[in-house]
Amino acid sequence: MAAALLAPAAAALLALAATGPAAALDSGVDISVTTWQAGSGRSYVGVRADGRWTSPSQRRCVAYWTSWVHKYEILADPVGDQWSVQLMSCAGGAKYPLDPMIVVTTRSQPGIGVDAQASGVLSLDLGVAVSPGTAPAGTTRSVTASLSGGWLGSVADDIRAVIVPGSVRVRSWSVDFGDGTGGSVAASPADPLRMSTTHAYGAGSFSVTVTAHVAGRAYAAFVAPDGSPYETTVPWAVDVTNAASGVSGIPIEHLPPVVTVAGSPSGALPGGAAVPPDAMGHAAVFWPRGLPCALYVRGTIVREGVMRSGGAVIGGGVTTVTGYRYTAGVNDAASPTPTGRYPASTPIRIQWDTPLPGTQSYPVRVVLDLSTLYEDGTVRTSTVAGVVSVDVVYSAAAE
């Protein structure tokens, strides 16, 4: 990040300061750091360096040293002159002129009491996004945040106030999802300036707020008139906060299935042939008179339950019969099933000894207990009442 935030001149200063004596003297430069938030996802880090100049001592050969050159006298001030200072090297000659460091001072002590200053501002911008912004309630969303920035400053050649390259980092992220949940998200070593997480929103409108907890180091360097370099660093930290609003969860309707009552008879026919129950069942069945019947209760699904959001179907369901309530009617069995509630796997023990005339049928009245499992894991229960119509036929005809 820091490489993108610092101007080339700032990097050049770091190379300059590193060429001085190994012992860095903090007394030669003061550095101050101020952080503040401006809202709308932007925060700033202001850095200022103040160099305290002293009179040149005896010239000594360091990697770089300064040479003061008398320019001219100021006629209006008998003790005032103008001097310029150049950066020299041990090999001799000027490295490059200090631009445009010209100071008004006395002839005997050039530079005394003059403060050199440099400052700059690091701007940090945080963008937050939620995708998709609008979706059915319960949909998992992607919440992302990305930090960027830039370094702005006016930096002289003899003094620097910069952000240390490579020092800017996001220590951690905080996320408030806007629905009463949230927490801390660790910074990713692979991409420390980007945060990514997921969240499932319920029904309603929300605003997600993300905060980047940023830290770094500020650097100040100064070359005194006698060639002595001074440098110091200080840590800083600032929070950058932004929000993405307009996140909405559309309510989900869990529409019930349409189911009708059916039955599947089972037992032995007059000749001894076994009739196994089928899985589907029928609304009207036939059975020989005077023969015991195990009538299994079934449910015929006319239309399965579905999930709907915003008028569109977004998922389906699977319905099963979990049980039923049987209301006893005509039953000639020796041990008939009484009125009551039974598991779906338990058949009704029933028998009819008398065929009814014409098109008349025996009604078997039941109420089905249904359970529908929807794709989002929601379970809904329901009931449906109905009748299985039984036509009783003569045993000889059944054979």
The 8 nearest C-alpha neighbors of each residue, nearest first, counted from 0:
[[1, 3, 2, 4, 165, 167, 168, 192],
 [2, 0, 164, 165, 4, 3, 167, 5],
 [3, 1, 4, 0, 5, 164, 165, 6],
 [4, 2, 1, 0, 5, 149, 148, 6],
 [3, 5, 149, 1, 150, 2, 148, 0],
 [6, 4, 150, 2, 3, 1, 9, 7],
 [5, 7, 8, 9, 150, 4, 10, 151],
 [8, 6, 10, 9, 11, 5, 12, 2],
 [9, 7, 11, 6, 10, 12, 154, 5],
 [10, 8, 12, 11, 7, 6, 5, 161],
 [9, 11, 13, 7, 12, 8, 14, 6],
 [12, 10, 8, 14, 9, 13, 15, 7],
 [13, 11, 15, 9, 14, 10, 16, 8],
 [14, 12, 16, 10, 15, 11, 17, 9],
 [13, 15, 11, 17, 12, 16, 10, 18],
 [16, 14, 12, 13, 17, 18, 11, 19],
 [15, 17, 13, 18, 14, 19, 12, 228],
 [16, 18, 14, 15, 19, 13, 20, 21],
 [19, 17, 16, 15, 62, 14, 20, 63],
 [20, 18, 17, 228, 62, 16, 21, 61],
 [21, 19, 22, 18, 23, 61, 228, 227],
 [20, 22, 23, 19, 17, 18, 228, 24],
 [23, 21, 20, 24, 19, 229, 228, 230],
 [22, 24, 229, 230, 21, 25, 228, 20],
 [23, 25, 229, 26, 27, 22, 230, 228],
 [26, 24, 27, 231, 229, 28, 230, 23],
 [27, 25, 24, 28, 29, 229, 51, 230],
 [26, 28, 229, 51, 25, 50, 24, 29],
 [29, 27, 50, 49, 26, 51, 25, 229],
 [28, 30, 49, 48, 50, 31, 27, 26],
 [31, 29, 48, 47, 219, 49, 28, 32],
 [32, 30, 47, 46, 48, 33, 29, 45],
 [31, 33, 46, 45, 47, 34, 30, 44],
 [32, 34, 45, 44, 46, 31, 35, 43],
 [35, 33, 44, 43, 45, 237, 32, 36],
 [36, 34, 43, 42, 37, 44, 33, 237],
 [37, 35, 42, 38, 41, 43, 239, 34],
 [36, 38, 41, 42, 35, 39, 40, 43],
 [39, 37, 40, 41, 36, 42, 240, 241],
 [40, 38, 241, 41, 37, 240, 242, 125],
 [39, 41, 241, 125, 240, 38, 124, 239],
 [40, 42, 124, 37, 123, 38, 39, 239],
 [43, 41, 36, 123, 239, 37, 35, 122],
 [42, 44, 122, 35, 34, 121, 123, 36],
 [43, 45, 34, 121, 120, 33, 46, 122],
 [44, 46, 120, 33, 32, 119, 34, 43],
 [47, 45, 32, 119, 118, 31, 160, 120],
 [48, 46, 118, 31, 30, 160, 117, 32],
 [47, 49, 30, 160, 117, 29, 116, 219],
 [48, 50, 116, 29, 28, 115, 30, 51],
 [51, 49, 28, 115, 114, 27, 221, 52],
 [50, 52, 27, 114, 28, 49, 53, 115],
 [53, 51, 223, 111, 113, 50, 114, 112],
 [52, 54, 111, 55, 110, 51, 224, 223],
 [55, 53, 111, 108, 56, 110, 109, 224],
 [56, 54, 225, 224, 53, 57, 58, 108],
 [57, 55, 225, 58, 54, 224, 59, 53],
 [58, 56, 59, 55, 225, 54, 60, 226],
 [57, 59, 56, 225, 60, 55, 64, 226],
 [60, 58, 61, 57, 64, 225, 226, 56],
 [59, 61, 89, 62, 58, 64, 63, 88],
 [62, 60, 63, 59, 64, 89, 19, 20],
 [61, 63, 19, 89, 18, 88, 60, 64],
 [64, 62, 88, 61, 87, 226, 86, 89],
 [226, 63, 65, 87, 86, 225, 61, 88],
 [66, 64, 86, 226, 224, 85, 87, 225],
 [65, 67, 85, 84, 86, 68, 87, 64],
 [66, 68, 84, 83, 85, 65, 82, 69],
 [69, 67, 83, 82, 84, 70, 66, 85],
 [70, 68, 82, 71, 81, 67, 83, 80],
 [69, 71, 82, 81, 68, 83, 72, 80],
 [72, 70, 81, 80, 69, 73, 82, 74],
 [71, 73, 80, 74, 81, 79, 70, 77],
 [72, 74, 80, 76, 79, 75, 71, 77],
 [75, 73, 76, 72, 77, 79, 80, 78],
 [74, 76, 73, 77, 79, 72, 78, 80],
 [75, 77, 79, 74, 78, 73, 80, 72],
 [78, 76, 79, 74, 75, 73, 72, 80],
 [79, 77, 76, 105, 80, 106, 73, 104],
 [78, 80, 76, 105, 73, 77, 104, 72],
 [81, 79, 72, 73, 103, 104, 71, 105],
 [80, 82, 103, 70, 71, 102, 72, 69],
 [81, 83, 69, 70, 68, 101, 102, 80],
 [84, 82, 101, 68, 67, 100, 102, 69],
 [83, 85, 67, 66, 68, 65, 97, 100],
 [86, 84, 96, 66, 97, 65, 87, 93],
 [85, 87, 65, 94, 64, 93, 95, 96],
 [88, 86, 93, 64, 94, 63, 65, 92],
 [87, 89, 63, 90, 91, 62, 94, 64],
 [90, 88, 91, 60, 62, 61, 63, 87],
 [91, 89, 88, 92, 87, 62, 60, 93],
 [92, 90, 89, 88, 87, 93, 94, 63],
 [93, 91, 87, 94, 88, 90, 89, 86],
 [92, 94, 87, 95, 86, 85, 88, 91],
 [93, 95, 87, 86, 88, 92, 96, 85],
 [96, 94, 93, 86, 97, 85, 87, 98],
 [97, 95, 85, 98, 86, 93, 94, 84],
 [98, 96, 85, 99, 100, 156, 84, 95],
 [99, 97, 100, 96, 156, 155, 101, 157],
 [98, 100, 97, 101, 96, 83, 155, 156],
 [99, 101, 98, 97, 83, 102, 84, 157],
 [102, 100, 83, 82, 99, 81, 103, 84],
 [101, 103, 82, 81, 104, 100, 83, 110],
 [102, 104, 81, 80, 79, 82, 101, 105],
 [103, 105, 109, 79, 80, 110, 102, 81],
 [106, 104, 79, 108, 107, 109, 78, 80],
 [105, 107, 108, 109, 80, 104, 79, 78],
 [106, 108, 105, 109, 104, 54, 78, 111],
 [109, 107, 105, 106, 54, 111, 110, 104],
 [108, 110, 104, 105, 111, 106, 107, 54],
 [111, 109, 113, 104, 54, 108, 112, 52],
 [110, 112, 53, 54, 113, 109, 108, 52],
 [113, 111, 52, 110, 114, 53, 51, 104],
 [112, 114, 111, 110, 52, 115, 51, 102],
 [115, 113, 51, 50, 52, 116, 112, 49],
 [114, 116, 50, 49, 113, 158, 117, 51],
 [115, 117, 49, 48, 50, 114, 118, 158],
 [118, 116, 48, 154, 160, 47, 159, 158],
 [119, 117, 47, 160, 46, 152, 48, 153],
 [152, 118, 120, 46, 151, 45, 153, 160],
 [121, 119, 45, 151, 44, 150, 152, 46],
 [120, 122, 150, 44, 43, 149, 151, 45],
 [123, 121, 43, 148, 149, 42, 120, 150],
 [122, 124, 148, 42, 41, 147, 43, 121],
 [125, 123, 41, 147, 40, 148, 146, 122],
 [124, 126, 146, 40, 145, 241, 41, 147],
 [125, 127, 145, 144, 146, 40, 124, 241],
 [128, 126, 144, 243, 143, 242, 241, 125],
 [127, 129, 143, 243, 142, 144, 130, 126],
 [130, 128, 142, 132, 141, 131, 143, 140],
 [131, 129, 132, 141, 140, 128, 142, 133],
 [130, 132, 133, 129, 140, 134, 141, 246],
 [131, 133, 246, 130, 129, 247, 134, 245],
 [134, 132, 247, 131, 246, 248, 135, 249],
 [133, 135, 248, 249, 138, 136, 131, 132],
 [136, 134, 249, 248, 138, 308, 250, 137],
 [137, 135, 248, 201, 202, 249, 250, 138],
 [136, 138, 199, 201, 200, 135, 139, 248],
 [139, 137, 199, 136, 135, 140, 134, 200],
 [138, 140, 199, 198, 137, 197, 141, 200],
 [141, 139, 198, 197, 130, 199, 131, 138],
 [140, 142, 197, 130, 129, 196, 143, 198],
 [143, 141, 129, 196, 197, 195, 128, 140],
 [144, 142, 195, 128, 194, 127, 141, 129],
 [143, 145, 127, 194, 126, 193, 128, 195],
 [144, 146, 193, 126, 125, 192, 194, 147],
 [145, 147, 125, 192, 124, 193, 126, 144],
 [148, 146, 124, 123, 125, 145, 149, 192],
 [147, 149, 123, 122, 124, 4, 121, 146],
 [150, 148, 4, 122, 121, 151, 3, 123],
 [149, 151, 121, 4, 5, 120, 122, 152],
 [152, 150, 120, 119, 121, 149, 153, 122],
 [119, 153, 151, 118, 120, 154, 150, 117],
 [152, 154, 118, 119, 117, 155, 151, 160],
 [153, 155, 117, 159, 152, 118, 156, 158],
 [156, 154, 158, 157, 117, 159, 153, 98],
 [157, 155, 158, 97, 98, 154, 159, 12],
 [156, 158, 155, 222, 221, 97, 159, 115],
 [159, 157, 221, 220, 155, 156, 117, 222],
 [158, 160, 220, 219, 117, 154, 161, 221],
 [161, 159, 219, 48, 118, 47, 117, 218],
 [162, 160, 218, 217, 163, 159, 9, 219],
 [161, 163, 217, 218, 216, 164, 5, 160],
 [162, 164, 166, 217, 216, 218, 161, 165],
 [165, 163, 1, 166, 2, 162, 5, 167],
 [164, 166, 1, 167, 163, 0, 2, 168],
 [165, 167, 215, 163, 164, 216, 168, 1],
 [168, 166, 215, 214, 165, 1, 0, 213],
 [167, 169, 214, 213, 170, 166, 215, 191],
 [168, 170, 213, 171, 212, 191, 211, 192],
 [169, 171, 212, 213, 168, 186, 214, 172],
 [172, 170, 186, 185, 212, 169, 184, 211],
 [171, 173, 211, 184, 183, 210, 212, 185],
 [174, 172, 183, 210, 182, 209, 184, 211],
 [173, 175, 209, 181, 182, 208, 176, 183],
 [176, 174, 181, 208, 177, 207, 180, 209],
 [175, 177, 207, 181, 178, 180, 174, 208],
 [178, 176, 207, 206, 205, 175, 179, 180],
 [179, 177, 180, 176, 205, 200, 175, 206],
 [178, 180, 177, 181, 176, 175, 205, 182],
 [181, 179, 178, 176, 175, 177, 182, 174],
 [182, 180, 175, 174, 176, 179, 183, 173],
 [181, 183, 174, 173, 175, 184, 180, 172],
 [182, 184, 173, 172, 174, 185, 171, 181],
 [183, 185, 172, 173, 171, 186, 182, 174],
 [184, 186, 171, 172, 187, 183, 170, 194],
 [187, 185, 171, 191, 170, 188, 184, 172],
 [186, 188, 191, 189, 190, 185, 194, 193],
 [189, 187, 191, 190, 186, 192, 185, 193],
 [188, 190, 187, 191, 186, 192, 193, 194],
 [189, 191, 187, 192, 188, 193, 186, 194],
 [192, 190, 187, 188, 186, 193, 169, 189],
 [191, 193, 146, 190, 145, 169, 194, 168],
 [194, 192, 145, 191, 144, 190, 146, 195],
 [193, 195, 144, 143, 145, 186, 196, 192],
 [196, 194, 143, 142, 144, 193, 197, 141],
 [195, 197, 142, 141, 143, 194, 198, 184],
 [198, 196, 141, 140, 142, 139, 199, 195],
 [197, 199, 140, 139, 200, 141, 196, 142],
 [198, 200, 139, 137, 138, 140, 201, 197],
 [201, 199, 137, 136, 248, 198, 138, 202],
 [202, 200, 136, 137, 248, 203, 199, 250],
 [201, 203, 248, 136, 250, 249, 200, 247],
 [204, 202, 248, 247, 201, 205, 249, 250],
 [205, 203, 247, 246, 248, 245, 202, 206],
 [204, 206, 246, 177, 247, 245, 244, 207],
 [205, 207, 244, 177, 243, 246, 245, 208],
 [206, 208, 176, 177, 243, 242, 175, 244],
 [209, 207, 242, 175, 241, 174, 176, 206],
 [208, 210, 174, 241, 173, 240, 242, 175],
 [211, 209, 240, 173, 239, 172, 212, 238],
 [210, 212, 172, 239, 238, 213, 169, 171],
 [213, 211, 238, 171, 169, 170, 172, 237],
 [212, 214, 169, 237, 236, 168, 170, 211],
 [215, 213, 236, 168, 235, 167, 169, 237],
 [214, 216, 167, 166, 235, 234, 168, 236],
 [217, 215, 234, 233, 163, 166, 235, 162],
 [216, 218, 162, 233, 232, 163, 161, 234],
 [219, 217, 232, 161, 160, 163, 162, 231],
 [218, 220, 160, 159, 230, 231, 48, 30],
 [221, 219, 230, 159, 229, 158, 16, 231],
 [220, 222, 158, 229, 228, 157, 50, 28],
 [223, 221, 228, 227, 157, 226, 229, 224],
 [222, 224, 227, 226, 225, 52, 228, 221],
 [225, 223, 55, 65, 226, 222, 54, 52],
 [224, 226, 55, 223, 227, 56, 65, 64],
 [64, 227, 225, 65, 223, 224, 222, 63],
 [226, 228, 223, 222, 225, 229, 64, 19],
 [229, 227, 222, 19, 221, 223, 226, 16],
 [230, 228, 24, 221, 23, 27, 220, 25],
 [229, 231, 220, 219, 23, 25, 221, 28],
 [232, 230, 219, 25, 218, 220, 233, 229],
 [231, 233, 218, 217, 219, 216, 234, 230],
 [232, 234, 217, 216, 235, 218, 231, 30],
 [235, 233, 216, 215, 217, 232, 236, 214],
 [234, 236, 215, 214, 216, 233, 237, 32],
 [237, 235, 214, 213, 215, 234, 238, 212],
 [236, 238, 213, 34, 212, 214, 239, 235],
 [239, 237, 212, 211, 213, 240, 210, 236],
 [238, 240, 211, 210, 42, 40, 41, 125],
 [241, 239, 210, 40, 209, 211, 238, 125],
 [240, 242, 40, 209, 39, 208, 125, 127],
 [243, 241, 208, 207, 127, 209, 244, 206],
 [242, 244, 207, 206, 127, 128, 208, 245],
 [245, 243, 206, 246, 242, 205, 207, 204],
 [244, 246, 247, 206, 205, 204, 243, 132],
 [247, 245, 132, 205, 244, 204, 133, 206],
 [246, 248, 204, 133, 203, 205, 245, 249],
 [247, 249, 202, 136, 203, 135, 134, 201],
 [248, 250, 135, 136, 202, 134, 308, 247],
 [251, 249, 202, 136, 308, 135, 248, 252],
 [250, 252, 308, 307, 136, 135, 249, 253],
 [253, 251, 307, 306, 254, 308, 250, 305],
 [254, 252, 306, 305, 255, 251, 307, 304],
 [253, 255, 305, 304, 252, 306, 256, 307],
 [256, 254, 304, 253, 257, 305, 303, 371],
 [257, 255, 304, 303, 302, 258, 254, 300],
 [256, 258, 302, 301, 300, 303, 255, 259],
 [259, 257, 300, 299, 301, 298, 256, 260],
 [258, 260, 299, 298, 261, 300, 385, 257],
 [259, 261, 298, 385, 386, 299, 297, 282],
 [262, 260, 282, 281, 297, 280, 298, 387],
 [261, 263, 296, 280, 297, 281, 295, 387],
 [262, 264, 280, 295, 276, 294, 277, 281],
 [265, 263, 294, 293, 276, 295, 292, 262],
 [266, 264, 293, 276, 274, 275, 292, 294],
 [265, 267, 274, 292, 273, 293, 268, 291],
 [266, 268, 273, 271, 272, 274, 269, 265],
 [267, 269, 271, 272, 270, 273, 266, 274],
 [270, 268, 271, 398, 394, 267, 272, 397],
 [269, 271, 268, 272, 398, 267, 273, 397],
 [270, 272, 268, 267, 269, 273, 266, 274],
 [273, 271, 268, 267, 270, 274, 269, 266],
 [272, 274, 267, 266, 275, 271, 268, 265],
 [273, 275, 265, 266, 267, 276, 272, 268],
 [276, 274, 265, 273, 277, 266, 264, 263],
 [277, 275, 265, 263, 264, 274, 278, 295],
 [276, 278, 279, 263, 280, 275, 264, 265],
 [277, 279, 280, 276, 263, 297, 295, 262],
 [278, 280, 277, 297, 299, 281, 263, 298],
 [279, 281, 263, 262, 261, 297, 278, 277],
 [282, 280, 261, 262, 283, 263, 284, 279],
 [281, 283, 261, 387, 388, 262, 260, 284],
 [284, 282, 388, 281, 387, 389, 285, 390],
 [283, 285, 389, 390, 388, 281, 282, 286],
 [286, 284, 390, 389, 391, 392, 287, 283],
 [285, 287, 391, 392, 390, 288, 284, 389],
 [288, 286, 392, 394, 393, 391, 397, 290],
 [289, 287, 352, 351, 393, 391, 290, 394],
 [288, 290, 352, 351, 350, 287, 291, 353],
 [291, 289, 288, 350, 287, 292, 351, 268],
 [292, 290, 350, 349, 332, 289, 266, 293],
 [293, 291, 349, 266, 350, 265, 294, 348],
 [292, 294, 265, 348, 346, 347, 264, 266],
 [293, 295, 264, 347, 346, 263, 292, 265],
 [296, 294, 346, 263, 262, 264, 293, 347],
 [295, 297, 262, 261, 294, 263, 346, 343],
 [298, 296, 261, 262, 280, 260, 295, 299],
 [297, 299, 260, 261, 259, 258, 300, 320],
 [298, 300, 259, 258, 301, 261, 260, 297],
 [301, 299, 258, 302, 257, 298, 303, 259],
 [300, 302, 257, 258, 299, 303, 259, 256],
 [303, 301, 257, 300, 256, 304, 258, 255],
 [302, 304, 256, 300, 316, 257, 305, 301],
 [303, 305, 256, 255, 316, 254, 315, 302],
 [306, 304, 315, 254, 316, 314, 253, 307],
 [307, 305, 253, 314, 313, 252, 315, 312],
 [306, 308, 312, 252, 311, 313, 251, 310],
 [309, 307, 251, 310, 311, 135, 250, 252],
 [308, 310, 311, 249, 307, 250, 135, 251],
 [309, 311, 308, 307, 312, 252, 313, 251],
 [312, 310, 307, 308, 309, 313, 306, 314],
 [311, 313, 307, 306, 314, 308, 305, 310],
 [314, 312, 307, 306, 311, 308, 315, 305],
 [315, 313, 306, 305, 312, 374, 307, 316],
 [314, 316, 305, 306, 373, 374, 304, 317],
 [315, 317, 373, 304, 372, 305, 374, 371],
 [316, 318, 372, 371, 373, 319, 303, 304],
 [319, 317, 371, 370, 372, 316, 369, 303],
 [318, 320, 370, 369, 321, 371, 317, 298],
 [321, 319, 369, 322, 368, 343, 370, 298],
 [320, 322, 343, 368, 369, 319, 342, 370],
 [323, 321, 343, 342, 368, 341, 320, 367],
 [322, 324, 367, 368, 366, 341, 340, 343],
 [325, 323, 340, 366, 365, 339, 341, 367],
 [324, 326, 365, 338, 339, 327, 364, 340],
 [325, 327, 338, 364, 365, 328, 324, 339],
 [326, 328, 338, 337, 325, 329, 336, 364],
 [329, 327, 330, 326, 363, 362, 364, 361],
 [330, 328, 331, 327, 361, 351, 362, 350],
 [329, 331, 350, 349, 332, 328, 351, 335],
 [332, 330, 350, 351, 352, 333, 329, 349],
 [333, 331, 350, 335, 349, 334, 330, 291],
 [332, 334, 335, 331, 350, 349, 291, 330],
 [335, 333, 332, 336, 348, 349, 331, 337],
 [336, 334, 332, 348, 349, 333, 337, 330],
 [335, 337, 348, 347, 334, 338, 349, 327],
 [338, 336, 327, 335, 339, 326, 325, 347],
 [337, 339, 326, 327, 325, 336, 340, 324],
 [340, 338, 325, 324, 337, 341, 326, 327],
 [341, 339, 324, 323, 325, 342, 322, 338],
 [340, 342, 323, 322, 324, 345, 343, 339],
 [343, 341, 322, 344, 345, 321, 323, 340],
 [342, 344, 322, 321, 345, 320, 323, 341],
 [343, 345, 342, 346, 295, 322, 296, 341],
 [344, 346, 342, 343, 341, 347, 295, 296],
 [347, 345, 295, 294, 293, 348, 344, 296],
 [346, 348, 294, 293, 336, 349, 295, 345],
 [349, 347, 293, 336, 335, 292, 346, 294],
 [348, 350, 332, 292, 330, 335, 347, 291],
 [351, 349, 332, 291, 331, 330, 292, 290],
 [350, 352, 288, 331, 289, 353, 330, 391],
 [353, 351, 289, 288, 331, 350, 354, 290],
 [354, 352, 351, 288, 355, 391, 289, 392],
 [355, 353, 391, 392, 288, 356, 352, 393],
 [356, 354, 359, 353, 360, 357, 391, 358],
 [357, 355, 359, 358, 354, 360, 353, 391],
 [356, 358, 359, 355, 360, 354, 390, 391],
 [359, 357, 356, 360, 355, 390, 354, 391],
 [358, 360, 355, 357, 356, 361, 390, 354],
 [361, 359, 390, 389, 388, 362, 358, 355],
 [360, 362, 389, 388, 390, 363, 359, 329],
 [363, 361, 388, 387, 386, 364, 360, 389],
 [364, 362, 387, 386, 388, 365, 361, 328],
 [363, 365, 386, 326, 385, 362, 325, 387],
 [366, 364, 325, 324, 385, 384, 326, 386],
 [365, 367, 384, 324, 323, 383, 385, 382],
 [368, 366, 323, 383, 382, 369, 322, 384],
 [367, 369, 382, 322, 323, 321, 320, 381],
 [370, 368, 320, 381, 380, 382, 319, 321],
 [369, 371, 380, 319, 318, 379, 381, 320],
 [372, 370, 318, 379, 317, 378, 316, 380],
 [371, 373, 378, 317, 316, 377, 376, 318],
 [374, 372, 316, 377, 376, 375, 315, 378],
 [375, 373, 376, 314, 315, 316, 372, 377],
 [374, 376, 373, 377, 314, 137, 372, 306],
 [375, 377, 374, 373, 372, 378, 316, 371],
 [376, 378, 373, 375, 372, 379, 374, 371],
 [379, 377, 372, 371, 373, 376, 380, 370],
 [378, 380, 371, 370, 377, 372, 381, 255],
 [381, 379, 370, 369, 371, 378, 382, 368],
 [382, 380, 369, 368, 370, 379, 383, 255],
 [383, 381, 368, 367, 369, 366, 384, 380],
 [382, 384, 367, 366, 385, 381, 368, 258],
 [385, 383, 366, 365, 367, 382, 260, 386],
 [384, 386, 260, 365, 364, 366, 383, 259],
 [385, 387, 364, 363, 362, 388, 260, 365],
 [386, 388, 363, 282, 261, 283, 362, 262],
 [387, 389, 283, 362, 361, 360, 386, 284],
 [390, 388, 284, 361, 360, 285, 283, 391],
 [391, 389, 285, 360, 284, 392, 286, 361],
 [390, 392, 354, 286, 287, 288, 285, 389],
 [391, 393, 287, 288, 354, 286, 394, 390],
 [394, 392, 396, 395, 287, 288, 397, 391],
 [393, 395, 287, 397, 396, 288, 398, 392],
 [394, 396, 398, 397, 393, 269, 287, 392],
 [397, 395, 393, 398, 394, 392, 287, 269],
 [398, 396, 394, 395, 287, 393, 392, 268],
 [397, 395, 396, 394, 269, 270, 268, 393]]
